[in-house]
Amino acid sequence: MSRKVSRRCTFHIISGYRSPATNARLRRKSRGVAKNSYHMYGKAIDIYVPGYRLSRLRRQALKLRAGGVGYYPKTGFVHLDVGPVRQW
């Protein structure tokens, strides 16, 4: 992905692996957490890149067509996973 971003930058990880217990707790607090989240299998990550527009990060991720891309502008991160190609 860093080659697509076209500059050296630091990715900040908001969420990587989540235990089933943590995922269940997050689901109780938020409608946006999937019951069978890819996070529980180590196959998803939520990131942001300081100084890089979130909308552009999302666009670059979508161009890869390599899995799921979730866009969360209100909370400031992009979700990436290795599941089927899809977006939300």
C-alpha positions as CSV (number, residue, x, y, z in Angstrom):
1,M,0.0,0.0,0.0
2,S,2.8,2.5,0.8
3,R,3.8,2.4,-2.9
4,K,0.3,3.5,-3.8
5,V,0.4,6.3,-1.3
6,S,3.5,7.5,-3.2
7,R,5.6,8.7,-0.2
8,R,7.2,7.4,2.9
9,C,4.7,7.7,5.7
10,T,3.7,6.2,9.0
11,F,0.5,4.1,9.3
12,H,-1.2,4.4,12.6
13,I,-3.0,1.3,13.6
14,I,-6.3,1.9,15.4
15,S,-7.3,-1.8,15.6
16,G,-5.7,-5.0,14.5
17,Y,-6.4,-8.4,16.1
18,R,-9.4,-8.5,18.5
19,S,-10.3,-11.3,20.7
20,P,-13.9,-12.6,20.5
21,A,-14.6,-11.1,23.9
22,T,-13.3,-7.7,22.8
23,N,-15.3,-7.9,19.6
24,A,-18.5,-8.7,21.6
25,R,-17.9,-5.8,23.9
26,L,-17.4,-3.4,21.0
27,R,-20.6,-4.8,19.3
28,R,-22.6,-3.9,22.4
29,K,-21.3,-0.3,22.1
30,S,-21.5,0.2,18.3
31,R,-23.8,-1.0,15.5
32,G,-20.8,-0.9,13.1
33,V,-19.0,-3.9,14.5
34,A,-19.5,-7.2,12.7
35,K,-20.4,-10.3,14.7
36,N,-17.9,-12.3,12.7
37,S,-15.3,-9.5,12.3
38,Y,-12.2,-10.3,10.3
39,H,-10.3,-8.6,13.2
40,M,-10.9,-11.8,15.2
41,Y,-9.0,-13.8,12.7
42,G,-6.1,-11.4,12.3
43,K,-7.3,-10.5,8.8
44,A,-8.3,-6.9,9.3
45,I,-6.8,-3.6,10.3
46,D,-8.1,-0.1,10.9
47,I,-5.6,2.6,10.1
48,Y,-5.0,6.3,9.4
49,V,-2.0,8.2,8.1
50,P,-1.3,11.5,9.7
51,G,-1.1,14.3,7.1
52,Y,-2.8,12.2,4.4
53,R,-6.5,12.8,3.6
54,L,-8.6,9.9,4.7
55,S,-10.7,10.1,1.6
56,R,-7.6,9.7,-0.5
57,L,-6.4,6.7,1.6
58,R,-9.8,5.1,1.0
59,R,-9.6,5.7,-2.8
60,Q,-6.1,4.2,-2.9
61,A,-7.3,1.1,-1.0
62,L,-10.3,0.6,-3.3
63,K,-8.0,0.7,-6.3
64,L,-6.1,-2.3,-5.0
65,R,-9.3,-4.4,-5.2
66,A,-7.8,-6.8,-2.6
67,G,-10.5,-7.1,0.1
68,G,-12.9,-5.0,2.1
69,V,-12.6,-1.3,2.6
70,G,-14.6,0.5,5.2
71,Y,-14.6,4.3,5.4
72,Y,-15.2,6.0,8.8
73,P,-14.6,9.7,8.4
74,K,-16.3,10.7,11.6
75,T,-14.0,8.5,13.7
76,G,-11.0,9.1,11.4
77,F,-9.9,5.7,10.0
78,V,-10.1,3.3,7.1
79,H,-10.8,-0.4,7.6
80,L,-8.9,-2.9,5.4
81,D,-9.4,-6.6,5.3
82,V,-8.6,-9.6,3.2
83,G,-12.1,-10.8,2.7
84,P,-14.2,-10.4,-0.5
85,V,-13.8,-7.2,-2.4
86,R,-16.5,-4.8,-1.1
87,Q,-16.9,-1.4,0.4
88,W,-18.9,0.5,3.0
